[in-house]
Amino acid sequence: MNFPENIKYTSEHEWIRIEGDVAYVGITDYAQDQLGDIVFVDIQTVGETLNAGDVFGTIEVVKTISDIFLPVGGEVLEQNEALADQPELVNQDPYGEGWLVKIKPAADADFDSLLSAEDYKKLINA
């Protein structure tokens, strides 16, 4: 299992990576492994400003649909269009090509409440 050190994690199994004044959000390697084969990603929140913990979309696997939560508050700028034709990218490369949305974090976004790679490993007993 992969736990990049350059990102922050949530207890709901999302990750966030800051790049300048935007951030990429996705689900963790652990989450995609637990879910199984992802068949559809539904994100209808582009252009919306959401709070930390708000649902910004869903991920569908063969037997269930799971909500995905925003790690910090901010505006959803875009979704990963490649997932429309290739949702399996989330399984294959959850921290790279399988990112879900790009956001502009709110000025008061609380990154300190998020987990480090070490803390996330402890959370999932890895």
C-alpha positions as protocol buffer text, in pm:
chain_id: "A"
residue {
  index: 1
  type: MET
  ca { x: 0 y: 0 z: 0 }
}
residue {
  index: 2
  type: ASN
  ca { x: 119 y: 349 z: -87 }
}
residue {
  index: 3
  type: PHE
  ca { x: 126 y: 645 z: 160 }
}
residue {
  index: 4
  type: PRO
  ca { x: 283 y: 954 z: -2 }
}
residue {
  index: 5
  type: GLU
  ca { x: 433 y: 1195 z: 251 }
}
residue {
  index: 6
  type: ASN
  ca { x: 355 y: 1509 z: 45 }
}
residue {
  index: 7
  type: ILE
  ca { x: -22 y: 1493 z: 99 }
}
residue {
  index: 8
  type: LYS
  ca { x: -265 y: 1512 z: 391 }
}
residue {
  index: 9
  type: TYR
  ca { x: -529 y: 1251 z: 470 }
}
residue {
  index: 10
  type: THR
  ca { x: -874 y: 1242 z: 629 }
}
residue {
  index: 11
  type: SER
  ca { x: -1027 y: 981 z: 857 }
}
residue {
  index: 12
  type: GLU
  ca { x: -1287 y: 931 z: 580 }
}
residue {
  index: 13
  type: HIS
  ca { x: -1004 y: 810 z: 347 }
}
residue {
  index: 14
  type: GLU
  ca { x: -969 y: 1112 z: 119 }
}
residue {
  index: 15
  type: TRP
  ca { x: -640 y: 1286 z: 45 }
}
residue {
  index: 16
  type: ILE
  ca { x: -549 y: 1642 z: -50 }
}
residue {
  index: 17
  type: ARG
  ca { x: -234 y: 1772 z: -220 }
}
residue {
  index: 18
  type: ILE
  ca { x: -164 y: 2146 z: -231 }
}
residue {
  index: 19
  type: GLU
  ca { x: -9 y: 2288 z: -549 }
}
residue {
  index: 20
  type: GLY
  ca { x: 20 y: 2665 z: -527 }
}
residue {
  index: 21
  type: ASP
  ca { x: -324 y: 2815 z: -465 }
}
residue {
  index: 22
  type: VAL
  ca { x: -515 y: 2504 z: -574 }
}
residue {
  index: 23
  type: ALA
  ca { x: -542 y: 2156 z: -430 }
}
residue {
  index: 24
  type: TYR
  ca { x: -611 y: 1813 z: -575 }
}
residue {
  index: 25
  type: VAL
  ca { x: -844 y: 1576 z: -389 }
}
residue {
  index: 26
  type: GLY
  ca { x: -890 y: 1202 z: -426 }
}
residue {
  index: 27
  type: ILE
  ca { x: -942 y: 882 z: -230 }
}
residue {
  index: 28
  type: THR
  ca { x: -660 y: 691 z: -70 }
}
residue {
  index: 29
  type: ASP
  ca { x: -498 y: 372 z: -193 }
}
residue {
  index: 30
  type: TYR
  ca { x: -652 y: 198 z: 110 }
}
residue {
  index: 31
  type: ALA
  ca { x: -1001 y: 327 z: 20 }
}
residue {
  index: 32
  type: GLN
  ca { x: -985 y: 215 z: -343 }
}
residue {
  index: 33
  type: ASP
  ca { x: -856 y: -125 z: -229 }
}
residue {
  index: 34
  type: GLN
  ca { x: -1144 y: -165 z: 17 }
}
residue {
  index: 35
  type: LEU
  ca { x: -1405 y: -52 z: -237 }
}
residue {
  index: 36
  type: GLY
  ca { x: -1290 y: -280 z: -519 }
}
residue {
  index: 37
  type: ASP
  ca { x: -1337 y: -212 z: -889 }
}
residue {
  index: 38
  type: ILE
  ca { x: -1466 y: 141 z: -941 }
}
residue {
  index: 39
  type: VAL
  ca { x: -1716 y: 156 z: -1226 }
}
residue {
  index: 40
  type: PHE
  ca { x: -1840 y: 517 z: -1209 }
}
residue {
  index: 41
  type: VAL
  ca { x: -1747 y: 850 z: -1048 }
}
residue {
  index: 42
  type: ASP
  ca { x: -2027 y: 1108 z: -1017 }
}
residue {
  index: 43
  type: ILE
  ca { x: -1933 y: 1467 z: -932 }
}
residue {
  index: 44
  type: GLN
  ca { x: -2199 y: 1736 z: -971 }
}
residue {
  index: 45
  type: THR
  ca { x: -2043 y: 2008 z: -754 }
}
residue {
  index: 46
  type: VAL
  ca { x: -1807 y: 2190 z: -994 }
}
residue {
  index: 47
  type: GLY
  ca { x: -1848 y: 2563 z: -938 }
}
residue {
  index: 48
  type: GLU
  ca { x: -1987 y: 2519 z: -587 }
}
residue {
  index: 49
  type: THR
  ca { x: -1827 y: 2634 z: -264 }
}
residue {
  index: 50
  type: LEU
  ca { x: -1847 y: 2364 z: 1 }
}
residue {
  index: 51
  type: ASN
  ca { x: -1743 y: 2323 z: 363 }
}
residue {
  index: 52
  type: ALA
  ca { x: -1499 y: 2069 z: 500 }
}
residue {
  index: 53
  type: GLY
  ca { x: -1677 y: 1735 z: 534 }
}
residue {
  index: 54
  type: ASP
  ca { x: -1943 y: 1813 z: 272 }
}
residue {
  index: 55
  type: VAL
  ca { x: -2019 y: 1545 z: 14 }
}
residue {
  index: 56
  type: PHE
  ca { x: -1880 y: 1651 z: -325 }
}
residue {
  index: 57
  type: GLY
  ca { x: -1960 y: 1336 z: -521 }
}
residue {
  index: 58
  type: THR
  ca { x: -2003 y: 961 z: -518 }
}
residue {
  index: 59
  type: ILE
  ca { x: -1802 y: 660 z: -627 }
}
residue {
  index: 60
  type: GLU
  ca { x: -1985 y: 356 z: -759 }
}
residue {
  index: 61
  type: VAL
  ca { x: -1846 y: 7 z: -736 }
}
residue {
  index: 62
  type: VAL
  ca { x: -2014 y: -315 z: -843 }
}
residue {
  index: 63
  type: LYS
  ca { x: -2224 y: -356 z: -527 }
}
residue {
  index: 64
  type: THR
  ca { x: -2248 y: -12 z: -364 }
}
residue {
  index: 65
  type: ILE
  ca { x: -2221 y: 366 z: -395 }
}
residue {
  index: 66
  type: SER
  ca { x: -2000 y: 563 z: -153 }
}
residue {
  index: 67
  type: ASP
  ca { x: -2007 y: 933 z: -76 }
}
residue {
  index: 68
  type: ILE
  ca { x: -1682 y: 1126 z: -107 }
}
residue {
  index: 69
  type: PHE
  ca { x: -1614 y: 1416 z: 130 }
}
residue {
  index: 70
  type: LEU
  ca { x: -1419 y: 1738 z: 87 }
}
residue {
  index: 71
  type: PRO
  ca { x: -1117 y: 1745 z: 323 }
}
residue {
  index: 72
  type: VAL
  ca { x: -1122 y: 2127 z: 362 }
}
residue {
  index: 73
  type: GLY
  ca { x: -1366 y: 2398 z: 264 }
}
residue {
  index: 74
  type: GLY
  ca { x: -1331 y: 2560 z: -76 }
}
residue {
  index: 75
  type: GLU
  ca { x: -1459 y: 2601 z: -429 }
}
residue {
  index: 76
  type: VAL
  ca { x: -1469 y: 2296 z: -655 }
}
residue {
  index: 77
  type: LEU
  ca { x: -1290 y: 2421 z: -968 }
}
residue {
  index: 78
  type: GLU
  ca { x: -1294 y: 2113 z: -1189 }
}
residue {
  index: 79
  type: GLN
  ca { x: -1337 y: 1739 z: -1194 }
}
residue {
  index: 80
  type: ASN
  ca { x: -1105 y: 1487 z: -1351 }
}
residue {
  index: 81
  type: GLU
  ca { x: -1272 y: 1444 z: -1692 }
}
residue {
  index: 82
  type: ALA
  ca { x: -1060 y: 1135 z: -1769 }
}
residue {
  index: 83
  type: LEU
  ca { x: -1264 y: 941 z: -1512 }
}
residue {
  index: 84
  type: ALA
  ca { x: -1577 y: 961 z: -1728 }
}
residue {
  index: 85
  type: ASP
  ca { x: -1426 y: 705 z: -1967 }
}
residue {
  index: 86
  type: GLN
  ca { x: -1173 y: 548 z: -1731 }
}
residue {
  index: 87
  type: PRO
  ca { x: -1304 y: 531 z: -1371 }
}
residue {
  index: 88
  type: GLU
  ca { x: -1053 y: 251 z: -1310 }
}
residue {
  index: 89
  type: LEU
  ca { x: -779 y: 519 z: -1295 }
}
residue {
  index: 90
  type: VAL
  ca { x: -884 y: 569 z: -932 }
}
residue {
  index: 91
  type: ASN
  ca { x: -793 y: 204 z: -865 }
}
residue {
  index: 92
  type: GLN
  ca { x: -476 y: 209 z: -1075 }
}
residue {
  index: 93
  type: ASP
  ca { x: -326 y: 544 z: -966 }
}
residue {
  index: 94
  type: PRO
  ca { x: -525 y: 697 z: -677 }
}
residue {
  index: 95
  type: TYR
  ca { x: -265 y: 968 z: -599 }
}
residue {
  index: 96
  type: GLY
  ca { x: -185 y: 1059 z: -960 }
}
residue {
  index: 97
  type: GLU
  ca { x: -405 y: 1014 z: -1268 }
}
residue {
  index: 98
  type: GLY
  ca { x: -696 y: 904 z: -1045 }
}
residue {
  index: 99
  type: TRP
  ca { x: -746 y: 1240 z: -870 }
}
residue {
  index: 100
  type: LEU
  ca { x: -1114 y: 1338 z: -840 }
}
residue {
  index: 101
  type: VAL
  ca { x: -1144 y: 1718 z: -815 }
}
residue {
  index: 102
  type: LYS
  ca { x: -932 y: 2029 z: -811 }
}
residue {
  index: 103
  type: ILE
  ca { x: -1037 y: 2290 z: -554 }
}
residue {
  index: 104
  type: LYS
  ca { x: -946 y: 2642 z: -447 }
}
residue {
  index: 105
  type: PRO
  ca { x: -920 y: 2604 z: -69 }
}
residue {
  index: 106
  type: ALA
  ca { x: -1100 y: 2863 z: 143 }
}
residue {
  index: 107
  type: ALA
  ca { x: -880 y: 3126 z: 308 }
}
residue {
  index: 108
  type: ASP
  ca { x: -957 y: 2969 z: 647 }
}
residue {
  index: 109
  type: ALA
  ca { x: -908 y: 2606 z: 532 }
}
residue {
  index: 110
  type: ASP
  ca { x: -793 y: 2400 z: 832 }
}
residue {
  index: 111
  type: PHE
  ca { x: -509 y: 2184 z: 703 }
}
residue {
  index: 112
  type: ASP
  ca { x: -381 y: 2128 z: 1057 }
}
residue {
  index: 113
  type: SER
  ca { x: -681 y: 1908 z: 1137 }
}
residue {
  index: 114
  type: LEU
  ca { x: -583 y: 1663 z: 861 }
}
residue {
  index: 115
  type: LEU
  ca { x: -368 y: 1355 z: 909 }
}
residue {
  index: 116
  type: SER
  ca { x: -5 y: 1303 z: 813 }
}
residue {
  index: 117
  type: ALA
  ca { x: 92 y: 984 z: 629 }
}
residue {
  index: 118
  type: GLU
  ca { x: 213 y: 839 z: 962 }
}
residue {
  index: 119
  type: ASP
  ca { x: -114 y: 927 z: 1139 }
}
residue {
  index: 120
  type: TYR
  ca { x: -318 y: 780 z: 855 }
}
residue {
  index: 121
  type: LYS
  ca { x: -121 y: 455 z: 869 }
}
residue {
  index: 122
  type: LYS
  ca { x: -203 y: 431 z: 1240 }
}
residue {
  index: 123
  type: LEU
  ca { x: -571 y: 498 z: 1169 }
}
residue {
  index: 124
  type: ILE
  ca { x: -597 y: 203 z: 929 }
}
residue {
  index: 125
  type: ASN
  ca { x: -350 y: -16 z: 1123 }
}
residue {
  index: 126
  type: ALA
  ca { x: -106 y: -34 z: 832 }
}
